Amino acid sequence: MKLIELSWVWALLLLGCSHQAPIGYSQQGQALAYDNLWQSWETANGEIFNQGSLTAAHKTLPFGTLVKVTNLDSGTSVIVRINDRGPFDGGQVIMMSLKAYGEIASAKNGETPVRIEVVR
């Protein structure tokens, strides 16, 4: 490749990496917890999934985005970091590690109505 072509490739890569979600962006829907079978699998950003971390999956928010997840029934909340893609069913807007989900609801609940808000 020519040097000029490589410059354009690097510029496009850097632009793609700088995308950030707007602080304050919010969305409502259902949250659920990852099933234990995903423990130690690779997430979409390349990390190894850990049920004991405060992480979550979202369909479109950039990796590394910090999101406040608030249970609409109880008012409890937790901040999670987006490191995976999903969920891809119905009205679910976020899929959380068991530790994160346990901060706002019982894993026995299945799904919980939440509001998510980008904090960073």
N, C-alpha and C positions, 0 to 999 in steps of 0.2 A: 504494500500500500504506500501511496505517496504521503509525504509529511502533512500536506494540506488536508488530505482525506482523513488521516489519523486525528488531526486537530478537530475536525467536525465531529468525529465519533466521540472523542472525549467531551466535547462541549455538550453534545446531546445526552451522554450518560450523566454528566453533572446536573443538567437541567432536570432530568428524570429523578435524580436522587434528592433534589431540593424541594420536592412537592411536600407541602405541609397542610394539614387539615386546619381550617379556621378555628381559633379558640372560641368557645361558646357554641359551636355547632352542636345541635342536639337532635335526638331521635328517640321515639318511643316504640316499644314492642315487647317481645318476650325474650327472656334470657334463659339459658340452660347451661348445665355443667357438662364438661367433657366426660365421656365414659372412661373407665379405668383402662380399657384396652389401648388407649392412645399413649399411655405412659411410656416414655423413652423413645417415641417415634420422632421423626424430624418434622418440625413445623414448616410452614411456607417460607419463612425467612431464613431457614437453615438451622435454627436452634433445636436442641433436643427438648421435647415437651416434658414438663415437670408439673405434676398435679399440686405440688407444694409451693408453686410460685404464684405471684399475682399477675397473671397474664390472661389474654383472651384473643378470640378470633372475631374479625369483622369482615364483611364482604369487600369494603372499599377503602377504609381508613388506612393511611400509610403506616407501615411498620414503625414501631417506636412511639406512636402517638399515645399519650396518656389520657385515659378516659375515666370520668367519674360515673359509676353505675349506681343508680338509686332505685331501690325497691319501692314501687309506687304504693304498695299496701302498708309497709311498715315505716318507710322513710329512712331506713338504714342505707348506707352507701359505702362504696369501696373504690379505690383508684387502681386501675389495671393498665398494663402496657399491651398494646396490640402487637402480636408476633405471629399471627396465623390468619388464614382465610376461612370464611364460613360464618355462620351456619347457612345452609342452603335450602332449608325447609320453611314453608309457611311464613308466619309473622315474626319469626325469631330474628332479632337484630344483633345478638351477641352470644358467643359461646365462651364460657369462662372455666378456668381451672377449678378443681374442687375447692381449693383453699379460698380463692376469690369468691366463688359462688356461696360458700359457707359463711362468708362475712355478711351476706345480705339475706340468705334464705337457707332452708334445709334442703339438702340434696334429694331428699325424698319427695320434694314438691314437684319435681319434673321440670316445669317451667314457671317463671315468675315474671309478672309485668314490671318493666323497668323503663327508666329514662336514662339515656347515655348522653354525656356532655363532654366535649373535648376540653381538657384543661391545659394541655401542652402537647 
